[in-house]
Structures are given as C-alpha cells and as structure tokens.
C-alpha cells in the first residue's frame, strides 16, 4: 500500500495544483465580469462556454488519446489551459472570454479523462475505492482553498490571472517527472441516452439536474456574492464553505444510501437542498439585512456558514447518488457505457445551469440564483417521489456500493489489467 501511495503522489500533487488554478480562475472571472460591468445574463453565457467545452471534450478527447497517448494529450491540454488563462487579462471582451472558456472546458475534459484513467490503471478492485477517496479529498480540499487565493491581489488587475496560469503550468512538473507508467489506451464503450432512460429515468433526470445545479453554482455564485455586497473574503468564504461541505457530507450520505433505498435518500437530499438553497439566499441577501456581508461578518456568522456547508454538501452528492442508482439497475457489462452517458447528461445540464440562473437573476434580482436552484431541486424531489410509487426498489444483490465523486465529469475506462509496477 505504501508503494501504491508513492506511485500516486505525483498525480495527486498535479491534481491539487490543477484544482487550485482552475477554481481560482472560475471564481475570478465571475467577480471580474461584475467589475467590468458585464450584465448578469452575459456573465451566465460566458460561464456556460466552459461547460459547452466540457461537453465537446468528453465526446471527442478519447479519439485524440487513442491517436497520441495520455501523456502527450495531458501535457498539451494543461499548457493550452495555462495559455488561455493569461489571454483573459489581455482582452476584456465577452465574446473572447466565451471562446476562451470553451477552450478551457475542452482542455479540462481531456485532463480529467487522462488523470482518472491513470488512477484507474494504478489501482485494483481492492484499492480503487481508497484511491478515488484520496482523489476526492484532494479535489475538494484544494478546490476550497483556491477560493481564498482571490484575496491575495486586486481582482481588477493582472496578477490573479498570472497566479492561476502559474499553478496550471507547475502542475505539469509532477506529471513529467513521475515514473508511473501511462495507462492503457481506452477502448470504445458507450450506450445511447434512450437505453439510459430505460435503465433508470430517475437516475438520468437526477444527473441532468446535478449538472444544472453545479453549472449554476460554479458559474454564478461568485457573481451572486458581489451582488449580495460581499467583499473578496466574503466571496471566498461563501464559495469555500460550499465546497468543503461537499467533501464532508458525501461519505455519510453515501453510507446511508448503501443501507436504505437509494431513491429515498435522493428524495430527502433533493428536498433538503431546495430548503437549504432558500435559506442561504435569505441569510446572504443584503436587501433583507440592510448591510453588505463582509468577510469578517461571514466568518463570524455561524448560521450562514452552517447553511452554506449543508447546501454545498447536499448539492455535490446528487450526482454520485444518481450514478449509483443507475448502476443498481444496469447490467455490469454496461457500467462503462453508463459512466459515459451520465457524463454527457451532466454536461448538457451544466451548459444550461448558468444560463437559467442568470436569466432568473435578471428577472427577480440576485436571489434568482438560489430560487432557480431551489426550484430545480424541488422538481427533482417531486419526480423521485413519483418514481418511488411507480417502481420497486432494486434487489440488494444487484445494488452497487456508493462511490464518492470528487468531480462530476468522471470517466471510468475499460477495466484495467493488474499493475505490473508500483514503484
């Protein structure tokens, strides 16, 4: 096991650095668009560009990997993402930023596929859960910490773009210097969306709603923070609390879903998420308090931090619950195809998430973000209740174990051969 950890340390370090740069850039852009006077709707369209690129990448990067291999693709995409990050500071234009976000989303889709294929290849059936648990913790931990890099420089300047680009570039070093062999070239394995719907309508709807929620959160929550009167520390605290909540609640909720009807757990999660999203909106809405929420006030307000932690934990667990439920009903031979189909559904939802949220914010004000997220969660809850009345719970023998998800664009390649070298 010690040898396994040693062989994974370089990859996990690269994941941490990539997560720092990627999450810093996403939050910075949302705040910077407010500073530059971009409308809320335009901001939503710009941020949707990232998820459109993620969708395109998830459909096409496999072909590039089969042509040139994981290492070349990974280094090229990280370099491209780093370069695109700097271009944001050179041209302040919504059309240019939308194109750059598309390119960055495409790069991240390929980066995730390469890294997760690598992690799968370095693990066995007995260690895979532990390996991806470490991956989950690394992603959430550094994703939360990245929010606080926002306070290290002026958001209206060039410095933070340079910091994000530097972190992405440095992430190449552990990959370039690792002695771990590259994973095998992935094969083709997919199933159609119609088959996914036949397997589990609730799972497909849940995955799509998860994309809408997370697309809206990552794309528009920093913009909501500026509209709610938060300073840089307040936005960092607000975003970080939600991400850390996702790290804290996945394992407990996953444990419950393995022991009780997973549909019931998903129903409760969706209903609680609808209520918590409205609670967060009330606690952060400066129009109700009459005063903006500063960083120090955010840190001292236990009610706001607690509500945001719960909200984030519930929001981030919807996707792995939906995937686990689909796999409960799928044939084991379909697991790889199910993974790819669920990624596609998530990506489609994530494209529309920022657009729906920004349109709601334009219509009713900043609270429209959490009103739209609460409405999506409530609809998922209602649909889950209806499906529970229509179908029976899967047999225990066919149920799979819940697998925490550090990220929602996860790709599971064909079952890898046993590792031949763990140095």
C-alpha positions in Angstrom: 0.0 0.0 0.0 2.9 2.3 0.7 4.3 1.7 -2.7 0.8 2.4 -4.2 0.7 5.8 -2.4 4.2 6.6 -3.6 3.2 5.9 -7.2 0.1 8.1 -6.9 1.7 11.0 -5.1 2.9 12.8 -8.2 -0.6 12.5 -9.8 -2.4 13.7 -6.7 0.0 16.7 -6.4 -0.8 17.6 -10.1 -4.5 17.3 -9.3 -4.1 19.6 -6.4 -2.3 22.3 -8.4 -4.7 22.0 -11.3 -7.6 22.4 -9.0 -6.1 25.5 -7.4 -5.6 27.1 -10.8 -8.9 26.1 -12.3 -11.1 27.0 -9.4 -9.3 30.3 -8.8 -9.8 31.3 -12.5 -13.6 30.4 -12.4 -14.3 32.5 -9.3 -12.1 35.3 -10.5 -13.8 35.5 -13.9 -17.3 35.7 -12.3 -16.2 38.5 -10.0 -14.2 40.3 -12.7 -17.2 40.4 -15.0 -19.1 42.2 -12.3 -16.3 44.7 -12.0 -16.2 45.2 -15.8 -19.9 45.9 -16.0 -21.0 42.7 -17.8 -24.7 42.1 -17.4 -25.8 39.1 -15.4 -27.1 37.3 -18.4 -23.9 37.9 -20.4 -22.0 36.6 -17.5 -24.1 33.4 -17.5 -23.5 32.9 -21.2 -19.7 33.4 -20.8 -19.6 30.8 -17.9 -21.8 28.4 -20.0 -19.0 28.4 -22.5 -16.8 26.4 -20.1 -19.4 23.6 -19.8 -20.1 23.6 -23.5 -16.3 22.9 -24.0 -16.5 20.2 -21.3 -19.3 18.6 -23.2 -17.4 18.7 -26.5 -14.3 17.4 -24.9 -16.0 14.5 -23.3 -17.2 13.4 -26.7 -14.0 13.8 -28.7 -10.9 13.7 -26.5 -10.9 9.9 -26.4 -10.1 9.8 -30.1 -7.1 12.1 -29.6 -5.9 9.9 -26.7 -6.1 6.8 -28.9 -4.1 8.6 -31.6 -1.2 10.0 -29.5 -1.4 8.7 -25.9 -2.3 10.0 -22.5 1.0 11.8 -21.7 1.1 13.9 -24.8 -2.6 14.8 -24.6 -2.3 15.7 -20.9 0.8 18.0 -21.3 -0.7 19.7 -24.4 -4.1 20.4 -22.7 -2.5 21.7 -19.5 -0.3 24.0 -21.5 -3.3 25.2 -23.5 -5.3 25.9 -20.4 -2.5 27.9 -18.9 -2.1 30.0 -22.0 -5.8 30.7 -22.3 -5.8 31.8 -18.7 -3.4 34.6 -19.5 -5.3 35.7 -22.6 -8.3 36.7 -20.4 -6.3 39.5 -19.0 -5.2 40.8 -22.4 -8.7 41.1 -23.9 -11.7 42.2 -21.8 -14.5 41.2 -24.1 -17.5 38.8 -23.6 -17.1 37.1 -26.9 -13.4 36.4 -26.4 -14.0 35.2 -22.9 -16.7 32.9 -24.1 -14.4 31.4 -26.6 -11.6 31.1 -24.0 -14.0 29.4 -21.6 -15.0 26.9 -24.2 -11.3 26.1 -24.9 -10.7 25.8 -21.1 -13.6 23.4 -20.7 -12.4 21.3 -23.6 -9.0 21.1 -22.0 -10.3 20.2 -18.6 -12.4 17.4 -20.1 -9.3 15.8 -21.5 -7.2 16.5 -18.4 -9.8 14.8 -16.2 -10.1 11.8 -18.6 -6.3 11.3 -18.6 -5.8 11.7 -14.9 -8.7 9.5 -13.9 -7.7 6.8 -16.4 -4.3 6.9 -14.9 -5.7 6.5 -11.4 -7.8 3.6 -12.5 -4.8 1.9 -14.1 -2.8 2.3 -10.9 -5.5 0.7 -8.7 -7.1 -2.7 -8.4 -10.6 -3.8 -7.3 -9.4 -3.9 -3.7 -7.7 -0.4 -3.7 -9.9 1.5 -6.2 -12.2 2.9 -3.5 -9.3 4.1 -1.4 -7.5 5.6 -4.5 -10.6 7.6 -5.6 -11.3 8.6 -2.0 -7.8 10.2 -1.9 -8.6 11.8 -5.2 -11.9 13.1 -3.9 -10.3 14.6 -0.8 -7.6 16.2 -2.9 -10.0 17.8 -5.3 -12.4 19.2 -2.7 -9.6 20.4 -0.3 -7.7 22.3 -3.0 -11.0 23.5 -4.6 -11.9 25.1 -1.3 -8.5 26.5 -0.7 -8.4 28.0 -4.2 -11.2 30.4 -3.2 -9.0 32.2 -0.7 -6.4 32.9 -3.3 -8.9 35.5 -4.5 -7.8 37.9 -1.7 -4.1 37.8 -2.5 -4.4 40.5 -5.1 -6.7 43.0 -6.7 -9.4 41.3 -8.8 -9.3 44.1 -11.3 -5.6 43.6 -12.1 -3.5 41.1 -14.0 -1.9 39.4 -11.0 -4.5 36.8 -10.2 -4.6 35.6 -13.8 -0.9 35.1 -13.6 -1.2 33.1 -10.4 -3.8 30.8 -11.9 -1.7 30.3 -15.0 1.4 29.7 -12.9 -0.4 27.0 -10.9 -1.6 25.3 -14.0 1.9 25.3 -15.6 3.6 24.0 -12.4 1.1 21.1 -12.4 2.9 19.7 -15.4 6.1 19.1 -13.4 4.8 16.1 -11.3 3.4 14.5 -14.4 6.5 15.0 -16.4 8.8 13.6 -13.6 6.7 10.7 -12.5 7.9 7.1 -13.1 4.4 5.6 -13.1 3.6 4.1 -16.5 0.9 5.6 -18.6 -2.5 3.9 -18.6 -3.6 1.7 -21.4 -5.3 3.3 -24.4 -9.1 3.3 -23.8 -11.4 1.3 -25.9 -14.8 2.3 -27.3 -17.7 1.7 -25.0 -20.9 3.6 -25.0 -24.7 3.3 -24.7 -27.4 5.6 -26.0 -29.4 8.0 -23.9 -32.5 6.0 -24.7 -31.0 3.0 -23.0 -30.0 5.1 -20.0 -33.7 6.2 -19.8 -34.8 2.6 -19.9 -32.4 1.7 -17.2 -33.4 4.5 -14.8 -35.5 7.6 -15.6 -34.8 8.9 -12.1 -31.1 8.5 -12.5 -31.0 10.3 -15.8 -33.1 13.2 -14.5 -31.0 13.4 -11.3 -27.8 13.5 -13.3 -29.1 16.3 -15.5 -30.4 18.3 -12.6 -27.0 17.9 -10.9 -25.4 19.5 -13.9 -27.8 22.4 -13.8 -27.1 22.9 -10.1 -23.4 22.7 -10.3 -23.2 24.7 -13.5 -25.2 27.5 -11.9 -23.2 27.4 -8.7 -19.7 27.5 -10.2 -20.8 29.9 -12.9 -22.9 32.4 -11.0 -22.4 32.0 -7.2 -19.4 34.4 -7.2 -21.4 36.9 -9.1 -24.2 36.5 -6.6 -21.7 37.2 -3.8 -20.8 40.5 -5.3 -24.5 41.4 -5.8 -25.1 40.5 -2.1 -22.4 43.0 -1.1 -19.7 40.5 -0.2 -16.1 41.6 -0.3 -13.3 39.3 -1.6 -13.0 37.5 1.8 -16.8 37.1 1.9 -16.9 35.5 -1.6 -14.0 33.2 -0.7 -15.7 32.1 2.5 -19.0 31.6 0.8 -17.6 29.5 -2.1 -15.2 27.6 0.1 -17.8 26.7 2.6 -20.0 25.1 -0.1 -17.1 23.1 -1.5 -15.9 21.9 1.9 -19.4 20.9 2.6 -19.3 18.7 -0.4 -16.2 17.0 1.0 -17.8 16.5 4.4 -21.2 15.0 3.5 -20.5 12.6 0.6 -19.3 9.7 2.7 -22.1 9.9 5.4 -24.9 10.2 2.8 -23.3 7.5 0.7 -23.2 5.2 3.7 -27.0 5.8 4.2 -27.7 5.2 0.5 -25.9 1.8 0.7 -28.2 0.7 3.5 -31.5 2.2 2.6 -33.5 2.7 -0.6 -31.2 5.0 -2.6 -34.3 6.7 -4.2 -35.5 7.6 -0.7 -32.1 9.1 0.1 -32.1 11.1 -3.1 -35.6 12.3 -2.4 -34.6 13.6 1.0 -31.4 15.1 -0.3 -33.3 17.0 -3.1 -36.0 18.2 -0.7 -33.4 19.4 1.9 -31.4 21.0 -0.9 -34.4 23.0 -2.0 -34.9 24.3 1.5 -31.3 25.0 2.2 -30.9 27.0 -1.1 -33.7 29.3 0.0 -32.1 29.6 3.5 -28.7 30.6 2.1 -30.4 33.2 -0.1 -32.2 34.7 2.9 -29.0 34.8 5.0 -26.9 36.4 2.3 -29.4 38.8 0.8 -28.2 42.3 1.8 -31.5 43.8 0.8 -33.1 42.0 3.8 -30.4 43.0 6.3 -29.7 46.4 5.0 -25.9 45.9 5.2 -23.4 44.2 2.9 -21.9 40.9 4.1 -18.1 41.4 4.6 -15.5 38.7 5.0 -15.3 39.1 8.8 -19.1 39.0 9.1 -19.3 35.9 7.0 -16.7 34.2 9.2 -18.5 35.2 12.4 -22.0 34.3 11.3 -22.3 30.6 12.2 -25.7 30.5 10.7 -24.5 31.5 7.3 -21.5 29.2 7.3 -23.6 26.2 8.6 -26.3 26.8 5.9 -23.7 27.1 3.1 -21.9 23.9 4.3 -25.2 21.9 4.3 -26.2 23.4 1.0 -22.9 22.5 -0.6 -22.8 19.0 0.9 -26.3 18.2 -0.5 -25.7 19.7 -3.9 -22.4 17.8 -4.5 -23.9 14.5 -3.5 -26.8 14.5 -6.1 -24.6 13.3 -9.0 -23.0 10.2 -7.2 -26.4 9.2 -5.9 -27.9 9.4 -9.4 -25.0 7.4 -10.9 -25.1 4.8 -8.2 -28.9 4.4 -8.7 -28.4 3.9 -12.4 -25.7 1.3 -11.8 -28.0 -0.5 -9.4 -30.3 -1.2 -12.3 -27.8 -1.6 -15.1 -26.1 -4.8 -16.2 -22.4 -5.0 -15.1 -21.4 -5.1 -18.7 -23.0 -1.7 -19.2 -21.1 0.1 -16.4 -18.5 1.8 -18.6 -21.2 3.0 -21.1 -23.3 4.2 -18.3 -20.5 6.3 -17.0 -20.0 8.0 -20.3 -23.7 8.6 -20.8 -24.1 10.1 -17.4 -21.2 12.5 -18.1 -23.0 13.6 -21.3 -26.2 14.2 -19.4 -24.4 16.1 -16.7 -22.5 18.3 -19.2 -25.8 19.1 -21.0 -27.3 20.2 -17.7 -24.2 22.2 -16.8 -24.4 24.2 -20.1 -27.9 25.4 -19.2 -27.3 25.9 -15.5 -25.6 29.3 -15.7 -28.0 30.4 -18.4 -31.1 29.6 -16.4 -29.6 31.1 -13.2 -28.5 34.3 -14.9 -32.0 34.7 -16.6 -33.6 34.2 -13.1 -31.2 36.8 -11.6 -32.1 39.3 -14.4 -35.8 38.7 -13.7 -36.0 38.8 -9.9 -32.6 40.0 -8.7 -29.7 38.2 -7.2 -31.9 35.9 -5.2 -33.0 34.4 -8.6 -29.8 32.2 -8.4 -31.0 30.3 -5.4 -34.7 30.4 -6.4 -33.8 28.7 -9.7 -31.6 26.1 -7.9 -34.3 25.5 -5.3 -36.9 25.1 -7.9 -34.8 22.5 -9.8 -34.2 20.6 -6.6 -37.9 20.7 -5.7 -38.8 19.3 -9.1 -36.3 16.5 -8.7 -37.7 15.7 -5.2 -41.2 15.5 -6.6 -40.2 13.3 -9.5 -38.3 11.0 -7.2 -41.4 10.6 -5.0 -43.5 9.8 -8.1 -40.9 7.2 -9.4 -40.8 5.5 -6.0 -44.6 5.0 -6.3 -44.2 3.6 -9.8 -41.4 1.1 -9.4 -40.0 -1.2 -6.8 -36.6 -0.9 -5.0 -33.8 -2.9 -6.8 -32.8 -6.2 -5.2 -30.0 -6.0 -2.7 -27.9 -8.4 -4.8 -27.9 -6.0 -7.8 -27.0 -2.9 -5.8 -23.6 -1.3 -6.2 -21.7 0.5 -3.5 -21.9 4.3 -3.4 -18.7 5.9 -4.8 -17.9 9.4 -3.7 -17.3 11.7 -6.6 -14.7 14.4 -6.4 -15.8 15.8 -9.6 -18.7 15.2 -11.9 -17.0 14.8 -15.3 -15.7 11.4 -14.2 -14.8 8.8 -16.8 -14.3 5.2 -16.0 -12.3 3.4 -18.7 -12.4 -0.2 -19.6 -11.3 -2.5 -16.6 -7.5 -2.2 -16.5 -5.1 -5.0 -16.2 -3.4 -5.5 -12.8 -0.5 -3.1 -12.2 2.9 -4.6 -13.2 5.0 -1.9 -11.5 4.1 0.1 -8.5 7.4 1.9 -7.9 
